[in-house]
């Protein structure tokens, strides 16, 4: 019975850290409150299964005269109630996202509301694979070996042309991460709906930021050059990213890459290192011809503070002629796009709404409906000379 007491105590600690984590004074790549609270916060059902696995056998063998048994019962009920609060709090994301889009685009839009795959959310949140989506793996887009490969996601339901394209850049503090992680629920769902979706690796660890930004530009150039091969429209490209990937997506879009819109999820927008005469923050590239932005951040992000993301949104909104939507999700942590959850399902619906507002004919960000002033890059970015097209088909 003593072991059954350990589970609700540990789960309770994790839940408390998820409900109200101590917010640090500044953004950082890692901290203890993120490690303890992130998983339970974004997927409280995992906490519920953990709680039941550790206590159910004891609870089903009541010992009414045992104070220890009653203590386990009380702690388990309290933990379950707090997990329910976390699940309900995730539902607050949808109205916040819809309100941000309405405020930015100035339209009375009916937000998209789809049903989540409950069996995925509750039972297998890490499973995003779908039988109706084909994943073309490890297509080479540059000359940096394994670091310059991408995966393409397309529907198996027959060939189509002129599909919009979504490019995703993973996070990892510019030092780690993989195209196999991050936003898979978004990529698979959009691909199933007929989009061409791309998730790409870029140079990390000891790479300089200028090399990573070069890779981001090379990814987008490869996408425009090869989109039609997979049924996509090179004129309907959106770029998205999470954390450091959002930094690269935003900076690339603001420094010459031609995209119809940017989706920045829990993005870091501060300095990514410095060299004499060069600047490495999206703040330094803001200009009037910026494409539309959708910036989504968690109010309880303990790695990248919400006020940092809000400050970038305010700066961009003050200069750009295009809409800038900023949604701060109540209670959300960092990395909320890693697996299926109630919160991320609402975010995916909002991304679909943003896409409808930016890649349709005459929509915001359409280069055919506005005069675009060429933007000179702040950096000398060499073009990737080796664009392999060999692919391993899943």
C-alpha positions as a Python dict, from the first residue, in 0.01 Angstrom:
ca = {
    (1, 'X'): (0, 0, 0),
    (2, 'X'): (293, 232, 58),
    (3, 'X'): (378, 213, -313),
    (4, 'X'): (20, 315, -395),
    (5, 'X'): (73, 629, -189),
    (6, 'X'): (377, 728, -396),
    (7, 'X'): (181, 759, -722),
    (8, 'X'): (-75, 1023, -614),
    (9, 'X'): (198, 1221, -441),
    (10, 'X'): (415, 1232, -755),
    (11, 'X'): (122, 1294, -988),
    (12, 'X'): (2, 1567, -753),
    (13, 'X'): (340, 1742, -773),
    (14, 'X'): (334, 1729, -1151),
    (15, 'X'): (-26, 1855, -1165),
    (16, 'X'): (46, 2144, -931),
    (17, 'X'): (343, 2239, -1148),
    (18, 'X'): (114, 2227, -1450),
    (19, 'X'): (-165, 2432, -1293),
    (20, 'X'): (56, 2716, -1172),
    (21, 'X'): (425, 2683, -1256),
    (22, 'X'): (669, 2942, -1126),
    (23, 'X'): (735, 3176, -1421),
    (24, 'X'): (1105, 3261, -1455),
    (25, 'X'): (1227, 3616, -1500),
    (26, 'X'): (1363, 3554, -1848),
    (27, 'X'): (1338, 3304, -2133),
    (28, 'X'): (1576, 3009, -2127),
    (29, 'X'): (1623, 2679, -2313),
    (30, 'X'): (1528, 2460, -2012),
    (31, 'X'): (1413, 2473, -1652),
    (32, 'X'): (1278, 2234, -1388),
    (33, 'X'): (921, 2365, -1387),
    (34, 'X'): (891, 2289, -1757),
    (35, 'X'): (1025, 1936, -1709),
    (36, 'X'): (779, 1864, -1427),
    (37, 'X'): (465, 2028, -1561),
    (38, 'X'): (472, 2019, -1940),
    (39, 'X'): (347, 1668, -2016),
    (40, 'X'): (60, 1666, -1766),
    (41, 'X'): (-43, 2019, -1865),
    (42, 'X'): (-77, 1945, -2235),
    (43, 'X'): (-202, 1587, -2196),
    (44, 'X'): (-385, 1544, -1863),
    (45, 'X'): (-521, 1207, -1979),
    (46, 'X'): (-168, 1066, -1952),
    (47, 'X'): (-170, 1180, -1590),
    (48, 'X'): (-505, 1009, -1537),
    (49, 'X'): (-381, 675, -1671),
    (50, 'X'): (-67, 706, -1462),
    (51, 'X'): (-275, 777, -1152),
    (52, 'X'): (-508, 484, -1211),
    (53, 'X'): (-227, 243, -1289),
    (54, 'X'): (-60, 320, -957),
    (55, 'X'): (-365, 325, -729),
    (56, 'X'): (-654, 127, -879),
    (57, 'X'): (-552, -211, -739),
    (58, 'X'): (-531, -66, -389),
    (59, 'X'): (-856, 128, -419),
    (60, 'X'): (-1044, -185, -526),
    (61, 'X'): (-934, -363, -208),
    (62, 'X'): (-1073, -125, 53),
    (63, 'X'): (-943, -129, 406),
    (64, 'X'): (-1190, 100, 574),
    (65, 'X'): (-1010, 92, 906),
    (66, 'X'): (-680, 190, 749),
    (67, 'X'): (-596, 557, 761),
    (68, 'X'): (-338, 501, 488),
    (69, 'X'): (-607, 365, 252),
    (70, 'X'): (-824, 670, 313),
    (71, 'X'): (-527, 899, 254),
    (72, 'X'): (-467, 732, -84),
    (73, 'X'): (-836, 774, -170),
    (74, 'X'): (-837, 1144, -82),
    (75, 'X'): (-515, 1219, -272),
    (76, 'X'): (-636, 1025, -576),
    (77, 'X'): (-965, 1215, -585),
    (78, 'X'): (-786, 1548, -551),
    (79, 'X'): (-544, 1458, -832),
    (80, 'X'): (-829, 1347, -1057),
    (81, 'X'): (-1014, 1673, -993),
    (82, 'X'): (-706, 1880, -1078),
    (83, 'X'): (-652, 1678, -1396),
    (84, 'X'): (-1012, 1754, -1492),
    (85, 'X'): (-942, 2125, -1439),
    (86, 'X'): (-644, 2100, -1676),
    (87, 'X'): (-858, 1930, -1941),
    (88, 'X'): (-1132, 2192, -1909),
    (89, 'X'): (-881, 2476, -1920),
    (90, 'X'): (-758, 2353, -2258),
    (91, 'X'): (-1105, 2424, -2401),
    (92, 'X'): (-1049, 2797, -2349),
    (93, 'X'): (-802, 2803, -2640),
    (94, 'X'): (-1065, 2808, -2915),
    (95, 'X'): (-1240, 3139, -2831),
    (96, 'X'): (-904, 3309, -2778),
    (97, 'X'): (-779, 3194, -3119),
    (98, 'X'): (-1099, 3294, -3297),
    (99, 'X'): (-1096, 3635, -3131),
    (100, 'X'): (-734, 3695, -3234),
    (101, 'X'): (-811, 3617, -3599),
    (102, 'X'): (-1119, 3838, -3601),
    (103, 'X'): (-929, 4126, -3445),
    (104, 'X'): (-639, 4096, -3691),
    (105, 'X'): (-829, 4044, -4014),
    (106, 'X'): (-1129, 4260, -3931),
    (107, 'X'): (-1381, 4007, -4057),
    (108, 'X'): (-1684, 3839, -3908),
    (109, 'X'): (-1566, 3486, -3964),
    (110, 'X'): (-1727, 3166, -3850),
    (111, 'X'): (-1441, 2975, -3692),
    (112, 'X'): (-1384, 2619, -3802),
    (113, 'X'): (-1490, 2368, -3538),
    (114, 'X'): (-1404, 2004, -3596),
    (115, 'X'): (-1433, 1705, -3369),
    (116, 'X'): (-1110, 1578, -3220),
    (117, 'X'): (-1016, 1214, -3262),
    (118, 'X'): (-1099, 1122, -2905),
    (119, 'X'): (-939, 779, -2926),
    (120, 'X'): (-610, 951, -3017),
    (121, 'X'): (-640, 1224, -2753),
    (122, 'X'): (-734, 987, -2472),
    (123, 'X'): (-553, 664, -2560),
    (124, 'X'): (-264, 720, -2803),
    (125, 'X'): (-186, 1093, -2821),
    (126, 'X'): (159, 1029, -2966),
    (127, 'X'): (18, 847, -3271),
    (128, 'X'): (-36, 1078, -3570),
    (129, 'X'): (8, 833, -3860),
    (130, 'X'): (-290, 805, -4095),
    (131, 'X'): (-343, 542, -4366),
    (132, 'X'): (-469, 807, -4611),
    (133, 'X'): (-143, 1006, -4599),
    (134, 'X'): (180, 913, -4776),
    (135, 'X'): (507, 1031, -4624),
    (136, 'X'): (797, 1069, -4866),
    (137, 'X'): (1105, 1055, -4645),
    (138, 'X'): (1450, 1208, -4659),
    (139, 'X'): (1433, 1418, -4974),
    (140, 'X'): (1759, 1611, -5006),
    (141, 'X'): (1728, 1988, -5048),
    (142, 'X'): (2087, 2102, -4986),
    (143, 'X'): (2449, 1997, -4965),
    (144, 'X'): (2486, 1951, -4587),
    (145, 'X'): (2422, 1577, -4585),
    (146, 'X'): (2172, 1437, -4336),
    (147, 'X'): (2106, 1784, -4194),
    (148, 'X'): (1960, 1899, -4527),
    (149, 'X'): (1676, 1653, -4571),
    (150, 'X'): (1301, 1693, -4554),
    (151, 'X'): (986, 1481, -4549),
    (152, 'X'): (686, 1546, -4773),
    (153, 'X'): (332, 1452, -4665),
    (154, 'X'): (66, 1412, -4935),
    (155, 'X'): (-277, 1254, -4956),
    (156, 'X'): (-318, 902, -5091),
    (157, 'X'): (-666, 985, -5221),
    (158, 'X'): (-555, 1062, -5574),
    (159, 'X'): (-348, 1321, -5753),
    (160, 'X'): (-440, 1686, -5730),
    (161, 'X'): (-286, 2009, -5850),
    (162, 'X'): (-272, 2360, -5713),
    (163, 'X'): (-283, 2253, -5348),
    (164, 'X'): (-164, 2492, -5078),
    (165, 'X'): (168, 2405, -4915),
    (166, 'X'): (268, 2413, -4548),
    (167, 'X'): (637, 2405, -4448),
    (168, 'X'): (718, 2331, -4083),
    (169, 'X'): (1050, 2395, -3905),
    (170, 'X'): (1096, 2210, -3576),
    (171, 'X'): (1225, 2359, -3253),
    (172, 'X'): (1509, 2253, -3026),
    (173, 'X'): (1692, 2566, -2905),
    (174, 'X'): (1890, 2573, -3234),
    (175, 'X'): (2088, 2273, -3107),
    (176, 'X'): (1863, 1966, -3121),
    (177, 'X'): (1536, 1838, -3261),
    (178, 'X'): (1420, 1650, -3567),
    (179, 'X'): (1174, 1669, -3854),
    (180, 'X'): (1022, 1355, -3703),
    (181, 'X'): (905, 1558, -3401),
    (182, 'X'): (668, 1850, -3372),
    (183, 'X'): (332, 1935, -3530),
    (184, 'X'): (265, 1586, -3667),
    (185, 'X'): (-108, 1612, -3588),
    (186, 'X'): (-114, 1931, -3799),
    (187, 'X'): (92, 1788, -4085),
    (188, 'X'): (-105, 1466, -4115),
    (189, 'X'): (-443, 1636, -4092),
    (190, 'X'): (-362, 1902, -4353),
    (191, 'X'): (-212, 1640, -4584),
    (192, 'X'): (-526, 1428, -4550),
    (193, 'X'): (-729, 1734, -4651),
    (194, 'X'): (-528, 1774, -4971),
    (195, 'X'): (-241, 1999, -4868),
    (196, 'X'): (123, 1933, -4946),
    (197, 'X'): (304, 1942, -4611),
    (198, 'X'): (679, 1952, -4555),
    (199, 'X'): (879, 1902, -4236),
    (200, 'X'): (1249, 1974, -4267),
    (201, 'X'): (1573, 1929, -4080),
    (202, 'X'): (1842, 2198, -4077),
    (203, 'X'): (2195, 2224, -3944),
    (204, 'X'): (2215, 2226, -3563),
    (205, 'X'): (2450, 2175, -3268),
    (206, 'X'): (2768, 2356, -3374),
    (207, 'X'): (2615, 2532, -3673),
    (208, 'X'): (2609, 2912, -3681),
    (209, 'X'): (2274, 3084, -3699),
    (210, 'X'): (2358, 3222, -4044),
    (211, 'X'): (2392, 2861, -4163),
    (212, 'X'): (2057, 2767, -4013),
    (213, 'X'): (1891, 3069, -4170),
    (214, 'X'): (2055, 2974, -4500),
    (215, 'X'): (1895, 2630, -4464),
    (216, 'X'): (1553, 2784, -4393),
    (217, 'X'): (1576, 2986, -4714),
    (218, 'X'): (1696, 2678, -4903),
    (219, 'X'): (1398, 2477, -4775),
    (220, 'X'): (1153, 2740, -4894),
    (221, 'X'): (1329, 2774, -5230),
    (222, 'X'): (1321, 2396, -5276),
    (223, 'X'): (952, 2404, -5190),
    (224, 'X'): (872, 2664, -5454),
    (225, 'X'): (1081, 2478, -5712),
    (226, 'X'): (933, 2133, -5642),
    (227, 'X'): (582, 2199, -5509),
    (228, 'X'): (416, 2111, -5839),
    (229, 'X'): (587, 1770, -5840),
    (230, 'X'): (374, 1678, -5539),
    (231, 'X'): (59, 1861, -5652),
    (232, 'X'): (125, 2186, -5469),
    (233, 'X'): (101, 2548, -5580),
    (234, 'X'): (436, 2733, -5538),
    (235, 'X'): (240, 3055, -5502),
    (236, 'X'): (47, 2928, -5197),
    (237, 'X'): (321, 2852, -4945),
    (238, 'X'): (281, 2904, -4571),
    (239, 'X'): (574, 2858, -4336),
    (240, 'X'): (533, 2749, -3974),
    (241, 'X'): (765, 2669, -3690),
    (242, 'X'): (782, 2595, -3321),
    (243, 'X'): (1017, 2768, -3073),
    (244, 'X'): (1353, 2816, -3249),
    (245, 'X'): (1185, 2691, -3567),
    (246, 'X'): (942, 2981, -3537),
    (247, 'X'): (1242, 3214, -3507),
    (248, 'X'): (1384, 3076, -3833),
    (249, 'X'): (1047, 3079, -4009),
    (250, 'X'): (980, 3440, -3909),
    (251, 'X'): (1330, 3563, -3994),
    (252, 'X'): (1332, 3386, -4332),
    (253, 'X'): (990, 3529, -4420),
    (254, 'X'): (1105, 3877, -4316),
    (255, 'X'): (1438, 3859, -4501),
    (256, 'X'): (1338, 3778, -4855),
    (257, 'X'): (1159, 3441, -4865),
    (258, 'X'): (832, 3461, -5058),
    (259, 'X'): (553, 3310, -4848),
    (260, 'X'): (185, 3388, -4808),
    (261, 'X'): (186, 3370, -4431),
    (262, 'X'): (377, 3271, -4117),
    (263, 'X'): (253, 3058, -3827),
    (264, 'X'): (473, 3094, -3517),
    (265, 'X'): (395, 2847, -3238),
    (266, 'X'): (547, 2917, -2893),
    (267, 'X'): (815, 3108, -3082),
    (268, 'X'): (1141, 3245, -2955),
    (269, 'X'): (1208, 3587, -3112),
    (270, 'X'): (1514, 3707, -2923),
    (271, 'X'): (1881, 3702, -3015),
    (272, 'X'): (2016, 3377, -3157),
    (273, 'X'): (2380, 3475, -3128),
    (274, 'X'): (2572, 3761, -3279),
    (275, 'X'): (2854, 3839, -3514),
    (276, 'X'): (3010, 4178, -3589),
    (277, 'X'): (2783, 4378, -3818),
    (278, 'X'): (2508, 4116, -3823),
    (279, 'X'): (2181, 4083, -3632),
    (280, 'X'): (2004, 3759, -3556),
    (281, 'X'): (1658, 3844, -3427),
    (282, 'X'): (1330, 3871, -3620),
    (283, 'X'): (1288, 4212, -3453),
    (284, 'X'): (1572, 4342, -3671),
    (285, 'X'): (1396, 4242, -3995),
    (286, 'X'): (1047, 4381, -3940),
    (287, 'X'): (923, 4584, -4236),
    (288, 'X'): (600, 4709, -4391),
    (289, 'X'): (583, 4437, -4658),
    (290, 'X'): (590, 4151, -4407),
    (291, 'X'): (343, 3869, -4482),
    (292, 'X'): (48, 3800, -4250),
    (293, 'X'): (142, 3638, -3919),
    (294, 'X'): (-39, 3409, -3677),
    (295, 'X'): (153, 3401, -3348),
    (296, 'X'): (26, 3149, -3091),
    (297, 'X'): (182, 3137, -2746),
    (298, 'X'): (104, 2992, -2404),
    (299, 'X'): (32, 3216, -2109),
    (300, 'X'): (228, 2973, -1888),
    (301, 'X'): (519, 2907, -2120),
    (302, 'X'): (814, 2870, -1883),
    (303, 'X'): (1081, 2849, -2155),
    (304, 'X'): (986, 3146, -2375),
    (305, 'X'): (795, 3407, -2178),
    (306, 'X'): (463, 3519, -2318),
    (307, 'X'): (559, 3886, -2287),
    (308, 'X'): (852, 3826, -2523),
    (309, 'X'): (621, 3686, -2790),
    (310, 'X'): (367, 3961, -2730),
    (311, 'X'): (638, 4226, -2768),
    (312, 'X'): (735, 4088, -3108),
    (313, 'X'): (370, 4080, -3217),
    (314, 'X'): (328, 4444, -3111),
    (315, 'X'): (640, 4553, -3297),
    (316, 'X'): (538, 4370, -3611),
    (317, 'X'): (181, 4498, -3592),
    (318, 'X'): (305, 4857, -3565),
    (319, 'X'): (504, 4831, -3890),
    (320, 'X'): (345, 4567, -4114),
    (321, 'X'): (68, 4646, -4360),
    (322, 'X'): (-63, 4292, -4328),
    (323, 'X'): (-263, 4138, -4041),
    (324, 'X'): (-81, 4016, -3733),
    (325, 'X'): (-288, 3784, -3511),
    (326, 'X'): (-156, 3716, -3162),
    (327, 'X'): (-329, 3453, -2948),
    (328, 'X'): (-213, 3389, -2592),
    (329, 'X'): (-360, 3055, -2484),
    (330, 'X'): (-465, 3038, -2118),
    (331, 'X'): (-258, 2784, -1929),
    (332, 'X'): (-61, 2658, -2230),
    (333, 'X'): (302, 2553, -2194),
    (334, 'X'): (586, 2528, -2445),
    (335, 'X'): (589, 2251, -2711),
    (336, 'X'): (210, 2223, -2723),
    (337, 'X'): (219, 2085, -3080),
    (338, 'X'): (405, 1764, -2997),
    (339, 'X'): (104, 1533, -2985),
    (340, 'X'): (-275, 1518, -3001),
    (341, 'X'): (-448, 1719, -2732),
    (342, 'X'): (-766, 1921, -2691),
    (343, 'X'): (-566, 2244, -2698),
    (344, 'X'): (-365, 2165, -3010),
    (345, 'X'): (-677, 2048, -3191),
    (346, 'X'): (-819, 2398, -3145),
    (347, 'X'): (-490, 2545, -3267),
    (348, 'X'): (-504, 2331, -3583),
    (349, 'X'): (-857, 2457, -3654),
    (350, 'X'): (-731, 2815, -3613),
    (351, 'X'): (-438, 2750, -3848),
    (352, 'X'): (-690, 2624, -4103),
    (353, 'X'): (-888, 2948, -4061),
    (354, 'X'): (-569, 3152, -4099),
    (355, 'X'): (-485, 2957, -4414),
    (356, 'X'): (-828, 3026, -4560),
    (357, 'X'): (-770, 3397, -4501),
    (358, 'X'): (-422, 3402, -4655),
    (359, 'X'): (-398, 3156, -4946),
    (360, 'X'): (-732, 3213, -5118),
    (361, 'X'): (-765, 3440, -5426),
    (362, 'X'): (-750, 3802, -5316),
    (363, 'X'): (-670, 3701, -4958),
    (364, 'X'): (-431, 3883, -4729),
    (365, 'X'): (-75, 3806, -4826),
    (366, 'X'): (-157, 3737, -5192),
    (367, 'X'): (131, 3892, -5389),
    (368, 'X'): (-99, 3938, -5689),
    (369, 'X'): (-321, 4179, -5498),
    (370, 'X'): (-58, 4406, -5347),
    (371, 'X'): (256, 4584, -5447),
    (372, 'X'): (555, 4413, -5293),
    (373, 'X'): (871, 4609, -5233),
    (374, 'X'): (1183, 4393, -5268),
    (375, 'X'): (1344, 4333, -4931),
    (376, 'X'): (1721, 4320, -4924),
    (377, 'X'): (1857, 4059, -4689),
    (378, 'X'): (2062, 4156, -4390),
    (379, 'X'): (2289, 3860, -4447),
    (380, 'X'): (2487, 3719, -4735),
    (381, 'X'): (2313, 3385, -4788),
    (382, 'X'): (2470, 3150, -5034),
    (383, 'X'): (2227, 2934, -5228),
    (384, 'X'): (2234, 2560, -5181),
    (385, 'X'): (2390, 2416, -5496),
    (386, 'X'): (2306, 2052, -5446),
    (387, 'X'): (1933, 1983, -5447),
    (388, 'X'): (1895, 1608, -5460),
    (389, 'X'): (1558, 1466, -5546),
    (390, 'X'): (1612, 1106, -5444),
    (391, 'X'): (1350, 1001, -5192),
    (392, 'X'): (1265, 700, -4987),
    (393, 'X'): (892, 645, -5001),
    (394, 'X'): (721, 525, -4693),
}
